[in-house]
Amino acid sequence: MATTRYPQEFRQQAVELVRLGQQPVARIATDLGISDQTLRNWLRQADIDEGRRAGVTTDEHAEVVRLRRRNRVLEMEVEILKRASAFFARENVLPK
């Protein structure tokens, strides 16, 4: 979701190791050099992304982030246009 410290392929392989069920999550996490909570988070997100669990998918989250960023830009553009319009109206520069 946010900035990723680990490549997506690494995350997927870690999740697959957990799903094999041959070792406990804590053991797999320790072997991979990550916290067990991090691995559990990846597992939960993988379940959501695959439709096994309800929640916001990674793609949906990325779309929300993109739209919020775009919205901020548009709001700034509207504010600039409002100020420019007020400036030109005061200066009587607008054509009649």
Phi, psi and omega in degrees: 000293177276198179302132183262131178272335181243141179298151181301322180298319177299316180299314181298318180294322178297316179298318179297321177300318179295317183292335176296332175072018182277339179219155178294154180304316182300321180292316179297316180300315179299316179298327181272351179079029177233167179282153180293330178292323176300314180295320177296321177298317179297320180296315179299314181294322177297319177298320178294312182298329182269002177081011179279344186214149178284147177152182181273122180287164178300318180295319178296318179297316179298321179295318178298316179299315180298316181292323177295319178297314180297320179298317178299317180297314180297320178297320177294320179296318178298317180298318178297316179295322177298314181294320178296318179298315179296320179298310182292327178294320178294322184275358183053039181269342182294137178294149182259000000 
